[in-house]
Amino acid sequence: MVVHLMRVIAGVAKGRKLTAPRGLDTRPMMSRAREALFSAIASEIEGARVLDLFAGSGSLGIEALSRGAASATFVEKARPALKSLRSNLETTGFDGEIIEGDAASIVRRMGASFDLVFVDPPFEMPPEDVGLLLADLVSTTASAATVVLHRRAGEPEVPVPPQLTALGDRRYGDSVLWRYQRDEI
């Protein structure tokens, strides 16, 4: 069963309802946090190739598409979340590539180069595993790409590879968003 939890905030799909599965397995980012995030990265969205890891309902990638991103690839393994993601893409009329499976395994096999990456792993994922994922992710990002990491506030720090430069972080309720930029090659 799905429940309407949010809407697209801005762009061509503004106001369209997005669904997410009930329960705690998929925890969509609060509207306030999404709005602040997209305001901070507004200049980086137009024409961007977006990767939405641990996509859940797809709200981050869909918001980017609504605001002018060229493409979005969604990676998710949970069946209920995949059902919501497919429904949300259909509702908004966007095309997006959906890759079903474990994000860490998929990132290691990806050959594409992305400009904007959203990493929203389960809060219980150990920081060391998130750090390894970020290290693997570096090879799939374009020079000067932006990486956004969503974690629970108060969690141990994630080890970040040296190719990613911290641009800042913001706390929203029980979560924190970190922004990084891939060093130019």
Backbone as CSV, one residue per row, in Angstrom:
resi,resn,N_x,N_y,N_z,CA_x,CA_y,CA_z,C_x,C_y,C_z
1,MET,0.836,-1.181,0.000,0.000,0.000,0.000,0.884,1.249,0.000
2,VAL,0.470,2.262,-0.761,1.215,3.515,-0.814,0.382,4.642,-0.241
3,VAL,1.054,5.703,0.136,0.388,6.860,0.703,0.998,8.102,0.058
4,HIS,0.170,9.117,-0.210,0.692,10.379,-0.725,1.411,11.104,0.390
5,LEU,2.672,11.408,0.199,3.452,12.062,1.234,3.963,13.433,0.836
6,MET,4.100,13.663,-0.442,4.766,14.893,-0.867,4.320,15.294,-2.253
7,ARG,4.798,16.460,-2.652,4.547,16.978,-3.988,5.857,17.458,-4.577
8,VAL,5.892,17.543,-5.902,7.032,18.157,-6.575,6.976,19.640,-6.227
9,ILE,8.112,20.199,-5.829,8.138,21.565,-5.304,8.132,22.632,-6.393
10,ALA,8.895,22.418,-7.471,9.022,23.460,-8.496,9.260,22.831,-9.863
11,GLY,9.221,23.672,-10.875,9.495,23.221,-12.236,8.241,22.811,-12.975
12,VAL,8.441,22.080,-14.072,7.325,21.739,-14.950,6.316,20.788,-14.308
13,ALA,6.731,20.020,-13.310,5.807,19.102,-12.632,5.372,19.633,-11.265
14,LYS,5.564,20.919,-11.039,5.226,21.521,-9.748,3.808,21.150,-9.313
15,GLY,3.719,20.717,-8.039,2.422,20.393,-7.460,1.968,18.962,-7.666
16,ARG,2.613,18.209,-8.554,2.203,16.816,-8.767,2.478,15.997,-7.515
17,LYS,1.524,15.153,-7.160,1.658,14.309,-5.974,2.599,13.146,-6.260
18,LEU,3.457,12.868,-5.272,4.347,11.715,-5.323,3.965,10.766,-4.199
19,THR,4.085,9.482,-4.447,3.755,8.494,-3.442,5.015,7.824,-2.913
20,ALA,4.920,7.271,-1.735,5.989,6.480,-1.136,5.329,5.355,-0.357
21,PRO,6.008,4.227,-0.241,5.403,3.123,0.513,5.268,3.460,1.994
22,ARG,4.275,2.879,2.625,4.108,3.044,4.068,5.263,2.367,4.787
23,GLY,5.506,2.798,6.006,6.530,2.169,6.828,7.791,3.009,6.892
24,LEU,8.789,2.477,7.564,10.014,3.215,7.807,11.132,2.848,6.838
25,ASP,10.911,1.869,5.956,11.969,1.463,5.042,12.301,2.548,4.030
26,THR,11.312,3.297,3.591,11.529,4.416,2.687,11.162,5.672,3.449
27,ARG,12.128,6.573,3.615,11.891,7.796,4.383,12.176,8.990,3.483
28,PRO,11.160,9.455,2.763,11.366,10.593,1.875,11.875,11.819,2.631
29,MET,12.709,12.572,1.976,13.258,13.785,2.575,12.134,14.790,2.799
30,MET,12.161,15.454,3.942,11.144,16.456,4.268,11.111,17.539,3.184
31,SER,9.929,18.074,2.927,9.778,19.119,1.899,10.681,20.312,2.172
32,ARG,10.781,20.707,3.433,11.620,21.854,3.793,13.085,21.598,3.420
33,ALA,13.561,20.401,3.701,14.943,20.041,3.370,15.138,19.967,1.857
34,ARG,14.183,19.366,1.149,14.282,19.286,-0.321,14.300,20.675,-0.934
35,GLU,13.420,21.541,-0.449,13.353,22.899,-0.978,14.669,23.645,-0.751
36,ALA,15.225,23.533,0.450,16.499,24.197,0.753,17.630,23.617,-0.093
37,LEU,17.654,22.304,-0.225,18.683,21.660,-1.033,18.630,22.146,-2.478
38,PHE,17.443,22.127,-3.059,17.330,22.507,-4.460,17.569,24.002,-4.678
39,SER,17.322,24.811,-3.682,17.696,26.230,-3.776,19.208,26.367,-3.800
40,ALA,19.900,25.567,-2.988,21.359,25.640,-2.909,22.043,25.142,-4.177
41,ILE,21.432,24.188,-4.881,22.066,23.621,-6.073,21.382,24.053,-7.368
42,ALA,20.549,25.073,-7.296,19.748,25.498,-8.448,20.571,25.695,-9.725
43,SER,21.737,26.293,-9.602,22.552,26.584,-10.795,23.190,25.331,-11.387
44,GLU,23.129,24.213,-10.683,23.783,22.989,-11.143,22.816,21.990,-11.774
45,ILE,21.545,22.323,-11.846,20.539,21.355,-12.276,20.297,21.362,-13.786
46,GLU,20.185,22.523,-14.382,19.841,22.633,-15.807,20.804,21.799,-16.657
47,GLY,20.243,20.824,-17.372,21.029,19.989,-18.271,21.866,18.916,-17.599
48,ALA,21.754,18.771,-16.285,22.582,17.814,-15.544,22.148,16.374,-15.790
49,ARG,23.135,15.498,-15.748,22.891,14.052,-15.731,22.895,13.660,-14.257
50,VAL,21.740,13.175,-13.777,21.514,12.951,-12.351,21.509,11.465,-12.023
51,LEU,22.147,11.127,-10.906,22.103,9.773,-10.358,21.463,9.864,-8.986
52,ASP,20.392,9.105,-8.774,19.662,9.077,-7.508,19.851,7.692,-6.899
53,LEU,20.826,7.569,-5.965,21.129,6.293,-5.323,20.250,6.098,-4.099
54,PHE,19.800,4.864,-3.896,18.840,4.561,-2.829,17.621,5.457,-3.072
55,ALA,17.124,5.423,-4.282,16.139,6.387,-4.775,14.819,6.384,-4.023
56,GLY,14.417,5.266,-3.449,13.127,5.226,-2.770,12.021,5.608,-3.736
57,SER,11.259,6.617,-3.396,10.147,7.074,-4.233,10.617,7.861,-5.451
58,GLY,11.909,8.215,-5.490,12.452,8.975,-6.613,12.272,10.472,-6.494
59,SER,11.884,10.949,-5.321,11.546,12.370,-5.185,12.704,13.307,-5.530
60,LEU,13.940,12.925,-5.236,15.064,13.820,-5.530,15.353,13.883,-7.027
61,GLY,15.438,12.728,-7.663,15.672,12.709,-9.106,14.529,13.337,-9.880
62,ILE,13.305,13.104,-9.451,12.129,13.687,-10.121,12.127,15.201,-9.952
63,GLU,12.478,15.676,-8.762,12.555,17.127,-8.552,13.602,17.735,-9.494
64,ALA,14.736,17.054,-9.654,15.778,17.544,-10.568,15.272,17.566,-12.008
65,LEU,14.568,16.514,-12.427,14.002,16.488,-13.783,12.997,17.619,-13.972
66,SER,12.170,17.853,-12.966,11.172,18.916,-13.043,11.829,20.283,-13.219
67,ARG,13.020,20.424,-12.659,13.738,21.703,-12.705,14.723,21.798,-13.860
68,GLY,14.712,20.841,-14.792,15.509,20.983,-16.002,16.691,20.056,-16.173
69,ALA,16.841,19.056,-15.316,17.920,18.087,-15.517,17.697,17.352,-16.835
70,ALA,18.778,17.007,-17.514,18.680,16.330,-18.815,18.235,14.883,-18.676
71,SER,18.690,14.217,-17.622,18.348,12.809,-17.431,18.494,12.446,-15.965
72,ALA,17.870,11.330,-15.599,18.005,10.818,-14.236,18.040,9.301,-14.277
73,THR,18.976,8.757,-13.515,19.085,7.316,-13.318,18.783,7.050,-11.855
74,PHE,17.852,6.145,-11.612,17.405,5.824,-10.259,17.870,4.416,-9.899
75,VAL,18.505,4.267,-8.742,18.956,2.962,-8.273,18.226,2.641,-6.974
76,GLU,17.520,1.525,-6.980,16.726,1.113,-5.807,16.568,-0.397,-5.841
77,LYS,16.507,-1.035,-4.668,16.323,-2.486,-4.641,15.024,-2.932,-3.986
78,ALA,14.404,-2.114,-3.164,13.184,-2.519,-2.453,11.972,-2.493,-3.386
79,ARG,11.287,-3.605,-3.468,10.128,-3.725,-4.375,9.045,-2.666,-4.132
80,PRO,8.632,-2.425,-2.867,7.596,-1.405,-2.662,8.047,-0.010,-3.128
81,ALA,9.310,0.315,-2.893,9.829,1.614,-3.334,9.876,1.676,-4.859
82,LEU,10.274,0.588,-5.494,10.311,0.555,-6.968,8.918,0.777,-7.556
83,LYS,7.904,0.207,-6.917,6.520,0.396,-7.378,6.147,1.878,-7.294
84,SER,6.483,2.532,-6.172,6.201,3.970,-6.030,6.988,4.784,-7.041
85,LEU,8.250,4.440,-7.220,9.107,5.160,-8.163,8.531,5.109,-9.577
86,ARG,8.165,3.925,-10.020,7.571,3.783,-11.367,6.285,4.600,-11.483
87,SER,5.451,4.528,-10.451,4.204,5.287,-10.438,4.478,6.791,-10.485
88,ASN,5.468,7.249,-9.714,5.792,8.675,-9.672,6.335,9.173,-11.008
89,LEU,7.136,8.367,-11.682,7.622,8.759,-13.016,6.452,8.842,-13.993
90,GLU,5.538,7.894,-13.907,4.364,7.913,-14.781,3.491,9.140,-14.493
91,THR,3.266,9.429,-13.215,2.441,10.576,-12.813,3.017,11.896,-13.310
92,THR,4.339,12.025,-13.234,4.977,13.283,-13.627,5.274,13.337,-15.123
93,GLY,5.202,12.193,-15.794,5.454,12.161,-17.234,6.935,12.173,-17.599
94,PHE,7.806,11.898,-16.649,9.246,11.892,-16.921,9.728,10.499,-17.274
95,ASP,10.742,10.473,-18.132,11.453,9.231,-18.404,12.664,9.209,-17.497
96,GLY,12.910,8.095,-16.932,14.101,7.933,-16.111,14.527,6.488,-16.183
97,GLU,15.819,6.264,-16.155,16.314,4.899,-16.158,16.252,4.377,-14.724
98,ILE,15.630,3.223,-14.550,15.544,2.595,-13.235,16.434,1.363,-13.255
99,ILE,17.370,1.313,-12.312,18.231,0.143,-12.163,17.884,-0.498,-10.829
100,GLU,17.440,-1.731,-10.908,17.016,-2.443,-9.713,18.186,-3.232,-9.149
101,GLY,18.503,-2.991,-7.869,19.567,-3.751,-7.224,20.274,-2.952,-6.154
102,ASP,21.334,-3.554,-5.625,22.132,-2.970,-4.556,22.979,-1.815,-5.094
103,ALA,22.839,-0.646,-4.479,23.513,0.562,-4.969,25.028,0.403,-5.008
104,ALA,25.625,-0.161,-3.963,27.084,-0.289,-3.917,27.593,-1.171,-5.058
105,SER,26.923,-2.272,-5.330,27.325,-3.167,-6.417,27.154,-2.500,-7.769
106,ILE,26.073,-1.790,-7.930,25.783,-1.144,-9.210,26.764,-0.021,-9.495
107,VAL,27.090,0.776,-8.483,28.030,1.889,-8.672,29.380,1.371,-9.159
108,ARG,29.822,0.248,-8.638,31.112,-0.319,-9.055,31.117,-0.731,-10.519
109,ARG,29.941,-1.011,-11.092,29.848,-1.455,-12.483,29.460,-0.343,-13.447
110,MET,29.116,0.832,-12.952,28.629,1.907,-13.818,29.756,2.505,-14.638
111,GLY,29.414,2.863,-15.864,30.389,3.518,-16.714,29.985,4.946,-17.032
112,ALA,28.769,5.306,-16.694,28.268,6.639,-17.023,28.945,7.707,-16.174
113,SER,28.877,8.931,-16.642,29.444,10.059,-15.910,28.307,11.006,-15.532
114,PHE,28.133,11.235,-14.239,27.025,12.037,-13.744,27.518,13.387,-13.231
115,ASP,26.659,14.398,-13.359,26.969,15.759,-12.914,26.451,16.040,-11.516
116,LEU,25.389,15.346,-11.132,24.727,15.574,-9.848,24.306,14.220,-9.291
117,VAL,24.756,13.919,-8.067,24.470,12.616,-7.472,23.843,12.811,-6.096
118,PHE,22.719,12.129,-5.884,22.059,12.107,-4.581,22.329,10.746,-3.949
119,VAL,22.885,10.735,-2.750,23.181,9.499,-2.021,22.363,9.549,-0.737
120,ASP,21.338,8.715,-0.664,20.420,8.723,0.474,20.285,7.311,1.044
121,PRO,21.400,6.774,1.605,21.368,5.391,2.082,20.526,5.243,3.341
122,PRO,20.162,4.008,3.658,19.449,3.787,4.921,20.276,4.335,6.080
123,PHE,19.621,4.939,7.049,20.339,5.515,8.178,21.188,4.471,8.904
124,GLU,20.747,3.226,8.900,21.506,2.199,9.618,22.734,1.703,8.855
125,MET,22.962,2.181,7.633,24.156,1.773,6.882,25.395,2.326,7.589
126,PRO,26.364,1.465,7.914,27.557,1.922,8.632,28.319,3.007,7.858
127,PRO,28.867,3.991,8.567,29.579,5.087,7.902,30.729,4.601,7.023
128,GLU,31.397,3.519,7.418,32.501,2.987,6.613,31.990,2.507,5.261
129,ASP,30.812,1.870,5.251,30.224,1.395,3.998,29.813,2.569,3.105
130,VAL,29.279,3.619,3.724,28.917,4.818,2.953,30.183,5.438,2.366
131,GLY,31.265,5.468,3.145,32.534,6.000,2.660,33.072,5.207,1.475
132,LEU,32.981,3.876,1.537,33.409,3.033,0.416,32.565,3.309,-0.822
133,LEU,31.259,3.480,-0.621,30.369,3.817,-1.733,30.786,5.145,-2.368
134,LEU,31.073,6.154,-1.538,31.513,7.450,-2.071,32.816,7.309,-2.843
135,ALA,33.735,6.493,-2.352,34.998,6.281,-3.057,34.750,5.637,-4.422
136,ASP,33.860,4.637,-4.470,33.519,4.006,-5.750,32.798,4.980,-6.667
137,LEU,32.015,5.841,-6.094,31.214,6.806,-6.850,32.076,7.824,-7.596
138,VAL,33.237,8.138,-7.064,34.113,9.140,-7.672,34.380,8.819,-9.142
139,SER,34.518,7.541,-9.476,34.826,7.177,-10.867,33.632,7.334,-11.806
140,THR,32.421,7.521,-11.265,31.237,7.680,-12.117,30.752,9.128,-12.180
141,THR,31.526,10.044,-11.587,31.105,11.442,-11.598,31.979,12.251,-12.536
142,ALA,31.371,13.243,-13.141,32.092,14.157,-14.019,32.966,15.081,-13.179
143,SER,33.940,15.673,-13.819,34.769,16.664,-13.154,33.865,17.786,-12.648
144,ALA,34.053,18.214,-11.416,33.282,19.282,-10.776,31.828,18.883,-10.470
145,ALA,31.518,17.589,-10.478,30.169,17.124,-10.136,29.848,17.434,-8.682
146,THR,28.558,17.552,-8.391,28.091,17.759,-7.027,27.528,16.448,-6.491
147,VAL,27.917,16.106,-5.266,27.409,14.914,-4.591,26.719,15.386,-3.313
148,VAL,25.482,14.944,-3.121,24.721,15.289,-1.919,24.495,14.008,-1.124
149,LEU,24.886,14.033,0.152,24.742,12.890,1.034,23.747,13.230,2.138
150,HIS,22.773,12.346,2.350,21.744,12.515,3.380,21.987,11.472,4.463
151,ARG,22.212,11.919,5.707,22.449,11.022,6.839,21.678,11.514,8.066
152,ARG,21.564,10.650,9.056,20.914,11.013,10.312,21.859,11.895,11.131
153,ALA,21.313,12.935,11.745,22.099,13.821,12.601,22.655,13.019,13.769
154,GLY,23.886,13.325,14.162,24.502,12.676,15.296,25.200,11.365,14.991
155,GLU,25.103,10.887,13.745,25.785,9.651,13.369,27.285,9.912,13.261
156,PRO,28.098,8.865,13.409,29.539,9.043,13.218,29.829,9.574,11.812
157,GLU,30.912,10.317,11.709,31.280,10.933,10.440,31.619,9.876,9.384
158,VAL,31.227,10.147,8.167,31.505,9.269,7.038,32.896,9.609,6.492
159,PRO,33.749,8.596,6.285,35.040,8.875,5.674,34.847,9.238,4.197
160,VAL,35.278,10.417,3.831,35.046,10.938,2.478,36.349,10.851,1.679
161,PRO,36.287,10.348,0.442,37.508,10.255,-0.365,38.090,11.641,-0.649
162,PRO,39.404,11.733,-0.820,40.052,13.034,-1.009,39.629,13.762,-2.289
163,GLN,39.047,13.050,-3.250,38.609,13.695,-4.497,37.320,14.497,-4.320
164,LEU,36.692,14.380,-3.159,35.470,15.137,-2.878,35.781,16.228,-1.864
165,THR,35.469,17.466,-2.228,35.685,18.612,-1.359,34.358,19.004,-0.725
166,ALA,34.342,19.124,0.597,33.118,19.498,1.312,32.733,20.940,0.985
167,LEU,31.459,21.139,0.645,30.932,22.478,0.368,30.078,22.986,1.513
168,GLY,29.784,22.118,2.465,28.975,22.522,3.614,27.941,21.482,3.952
169,ASP,27.298,21.695,5.090,26.243,20.792,5.521,25.139,21.609,6.182
170,ARG,23.945,21.027,6.201,22.772,21.653,6.823,21.979,20.596,7.549
171,ARG,21.495,20.953,8.722,20.675,20.038,9.503,19.202,20.410,9.332
172,TYR,18.376,19.368,9.152,16.922,19.520,9.034,16.294,18.430,9.892
173,GLY,15.733,18.811,11.021,15.134,17.816,11.909,16.165,16.810,12.350
174,ASP,15.895,15.522,12.086,16.830,14.472,12.510,17.817,14.070,11.426
175,SER,17.914,14.858,10.364,18.841,14.503,9.296,19.746,15.670,8.909
176,VAL,20.856,15.313,8.259,21.839,16.293,7.807,22.124,16.039,6.334
177,LEU,22.217,17.117,5.569,22.603,17.035,4.158,24.010,17.600,4.014
178,TRP,24.912,16.795,3.470,26.259,17.256,3.154,26.364,17.420,1.652
179,ARG,27.031,18.495,1.226,27.294,18.725,-0.205,28.796,18.658,-0.432
180,TYR,29.162,17.936,-1.489,30.558,17.797,-1.881,30.691,18.129,-3.358
181,GLN,31.869,18.533,-3.738,32.168,18.746,-5.156,33.338,17.869,-5.538
182,ARG,33.188,17.198,-6.665,34.266,16.362,-7.195,35.342,17.280,-7.715
183,ASP,36.567,17.056,-7.301,37.682,17.881,-7.777,37.770,17.807,-9.290
184,GLU,38.109,18.928,-9.899,38.245,18.959,-11.351,39.475,18.158,-11.770
185,ILE,39.344,17.486,-12.862,40.433,16.639,-13.348,41.333,17.443,-14.278
